């Protein structure tokens, strides 16, 4: 009877141990499964991060590609514009080269022309009424002196000659008065000279007692009746100097002669 009980106890112990061992085995298996699941989750998360990172990088690369492609298109357009500009510049260069060649020819022709123009204006001054001769001849000589200067271009020389012609043309308009020294009655006298364009040229001594006018026919100064023209010439001089308002005056004007 005792042996049967011992066997029963022993069997019960064996069953309990087997159940315990089975429980432990199941627990280990569950932990393994959980660990495997956690490992897979971690791997999945890591993979997702890599996927997200790759997606972001791909998007960035796509945007960079679009920007680069846009830049390439802009550069193509810009290069096209530059090609047109370069083509136009080549045309201009060719035109300038032709102009330079023409300038060389023109410059060779301009120099003789300038000489003829200066000779003409010098002759004109010598035949003109003798107003402000010192200033006019000095300006003429200044331009003539520049003809031999290598540092003055042909264009500048031509401009100076044209300026002389312009100045001479200006003398034909308006009324001028200036101080000068003339031979009056065989004596050097300080006078005020009145120039009315190229119509009349008169003088009056500083004391206003003597007056005269240039006679182109005689090519000399002739004395005027001081009583008849003294007041008129004096007023005209004051008007020319902006010292009096303009008015109608009686002045000696030599009648022009017909050209022969």
C-alpha positions in Angstrom: 0.0 0.0 0.0 2.8 2.4 0.9 4.6 1.4 -2.3 1.6 2.4 -4.3 1.4 5.7 -2.6 5.1 6.3 -3.2 4.6 5.5 -6.8 1.7 7.8 -7.0 3.7 10.6 -5.4 6.6 9.9 -7.7 4.3 10.0 -10.7 2.7 13.2 -9.5 6.1 14.8 -9.0 7.2 13.7 -12.5 4.0 15.2 -14.0 4.5 18.4 -12.1 8.1 18.6 -13.2 7.1 17.9 -16.8 4.4 20.6 -16.6 6.9 23.0 -15.1 9.4 22.2 -17.8 6.7 22.7 -20.4 5.8 26.0 -19.0 9.4 27.2 -19.0 9.8 26.0 -22.6 6.7 27.9 -23.6 7.9 31.0 -21.9 11.2 30.8 -23.6 9.5 30.3 -27.0 7.2 33.3 -26.3 10.2 35.5 -25.4 11.9 34.4 -28.5 8.9 35.2 -30.6 8.6 38.6 -28.9 12.2 39.4 -29.4 12.0 38.3 -33.1 8.9 40.6 -33.5 10.7 43.5 -31.8 13.8 42.8 -34.0 11.5 42.8 -37.1 9.8 46.0 -35.9 13.2 47.7 -35.4 14.3 46.5 -38.8 11.1 47.7 -40.3 11.4 51.1 -38.7 15.1 51.4 -39.8 14.0 50.4 -43.3 11.2 52.9 -43.3 13.7 55.6 -42.2 16.0 54.6 -45.0 13.1 54.7 -47.4 12.0 58.1 -46.1 15.5 59.4 -46.4 15.9 58.0 -49.9 12.5 59.5 -50.9 13.7 62.9 -49.5 17.0 62.7 -51.3 15.2 61.6 -54.5 12.9 64.6 -54.2 15.8 66.9 -53.6 17.6 65.5 -56.6 14.5 66.0 -58.7 14.3 69.6 -57.6 18.0 70.1 -58.2 17.6 68.5 -61.7 14.7 70.9 -62.5 16.8 73.9 -61.3 19.8 72.7 -63.3 17.6 72.1 -66.4 16.1 75.6 -66.0 19.6 77.1 -65.7 20.7 75.2 -68.8 17.7 76.6 -70.7 18.5 80.1 -69.4 22.2 79.7 -70.4 21.1 78.5 -73.9 18.9 81.6 -74.3 21.7 83.9 -72.9 24.3 82.3 -75.2 21.9 82.8 -78.1 21.7 86.5 -77.3 25.4 86.7 -76.9 25.8 85.1 -80.3 23.6 87.8 -81.8 25.5 90.6 -80.0 28.8 89.2 -81.2 27.5 89.0 -84.7 26.4 92.6 -84.5 29.7 93.6 -83.0 31.6 91.9 -85.8 29.5 94.0 -88.3 30.3 97.2 -86.4 34.0 96.2 -86.3 34.0 95.7 -90.0 32.3 99.1 -90.5 34.8 100.7 -88.2 37.6 99.2 -90.1 36.2 100.6 -93.3 35.7 103.9 -91.6 39.3 104.0 -90.4 40.4 103.3 -93.9 38.2 106.1 -95.2 39.4 108.4 -92.5 42.9 108.0 -93.7 41.8 109.0 -97.1 39.7 111.9 -95.8 42.5 113.1 -93.6 44.8 113.4 -96.6 42.2 115.5 -98.3 41.2 117.6 -95.2 44.7 119.1 -94.7 44.7 120.9 -98.1 41.1 121.9 -97.6 42.0 123.5 -94.2 44.9 125.4 -95.9 42.6 126.8 -98.6 40.0 127.8 -96.0 42.6 129.6 -93.9 43.9 131.4 -96.9 40.4 132.4 -97.8 39.5 133.8 -94.4 42.9 135.6 -94.2 42.1 137.3 -97.5 38.6 138.0 -96.4 39.9 139.8 -93.2 42.4 141.8 -95.2 39.5 143.0 -97.5 37.0 143.5 -94.7 36.4 146.7 -92.7 39.3 146.9 -90.2 37.4 146.2 -86.9 39.1 144.5 -84.0 41.9 143.5 -86.4 44.4 142.5 -83.6 42.1 140.0 -82.1 40.9 138.5 -85.4 44.4 138.1 -86.8 45.6 136.6 -83.5 42.9 134.0 -83.6 43.8 133.2 -87.2 47.5 132.8 -86.4 46.6 130.5 -83.5 44.8 128.1 -85.8 47.6 128.3 -88.4 50.2 127.4 -85.7 48.2 124.3 -84.9 48.4 122.9 -88.4 52.0 121.6 -87.9 51.2 120.1 -84.5 51.1 116.3 -84.4 49.1 116.2 -81.1 46.2 118.0 -82.7 43.9 115.8 -84.8 42.7 116.7 -88.3 39.2 116.8 -86.9 40.2 119.3 -84.3 42.0 121.5 -86.8 39.0 121.5 -89.0 36.7 122.3 -86.1 38.9 125.3 -85.2 38.8 126.6 -88.8 35.0 126.3 -88.8 34.9 128.2 -85.5 36.8 131.0 -87.1 34.3 131.1 -89.9 31.4 131.1 -87.4 33.0 133.9 -85.4 33.4 136.0 -88.6 29.8 135.4 -89.4 28.8 136.5 -85.9 30.6 139.8 -86.5 28.0 140.6 -89.2 25.2 140.8 -86.7 24.7 143.2 -83.8 26.5 146.3 -82.6 29.8 146.3 -80.8 31.9 148.9 -79.1 35.6 148.6 -78.0 38.5 150.8 -77.2 41.4 151.1 -79.6 44.2 153.4 -80.7 44.0 155.1 -84.1 45.9 157.7 -86.1 43.6 160.7 -86.0 44.9 163.8 -87.8 48.5 162.5 -87.8 48.4 161.7 -84.1 47.9 158.5 -82.2 44.6 158.9 -80.2 42.7 156.7 -77.9 39.3 156.2 -79.3 36.1 154.2 -78.9 35.3 152.2 -82.0 31.7 151.5 -82.9 31.0 148.6 -85.3 27.5 148.2 -86.7 27.7 144.7 -88.2 29.6 145.1 -91.5 27.5 148.1 -92.5 29.4 150.8 -90.7 32.6 151.3 -88.7 33.1 154.6 -86.7 35.3 156.0 -84.0 35.0 158.8 -81.5 37.8 160.2 -79.4 37.6 159.8 -75.6 36.8 163.5 -75.2 34.0 163.0 -77.9 35.3 166.1 -79.8 36.4 164.2 -82.9 34.5 161.5 -84.8 35.2 159.5 -88.0 34.2 156.6 -90.2 35.9 154.0 -92.3 35.6 154.7 -96.0 36.0 151.4 -97.9 36.4 153.2 -101.2 39.3 155.2 -99.9 40.4 152.3 -97.7 41.0 154.9 -94.9 39.4 156.7 -92.0 37.7 159.9 -92.8 36.8 162.6 -90.3 33.1 163.4 -89.8 31.3 166.6 -88.9 31.5 166.4 -85.1 28.4 168.6 -84.7 26.2 166.3 -87.0 27.2 162.9 -85.7 28.8 163.5 -82.3 25.6 162.8 -80.3 24.5 159.9 -82.4 27.8 158.0 -82.3 28.1 158.6 -78.5 24.6 157.2 -77.9 25.3 154.3 -80.2 28.5 153.4 -78.2 26.5 153.6 -74.9 23.8 151.3 -76.4 26.4 148.8 -77.6 27.9 148.7 -74.1 24.4 148.2 -72.6 24.6 151.5 -70.9 21.5 152.9 -72.6 18.3 151.5 -74.2 18.1 151.1 -77.9 16.6 153.8 -80.0 16.6 155.1 -83.6 19.9 157.0 -84.4 21.3 158.9 -87.3 24.7 157.4 -88.2 26.9 157.6 -91.3 26.6 154.6 -93.4 28.7 154.2 -96.6 26.5 153.0 -99.5 27.7 149.7 -100.9 29.0 149.7 -104.5 28.0 147.2 -107.2 30.5 144.4 -107.8 32.4 144.7 -111.0 
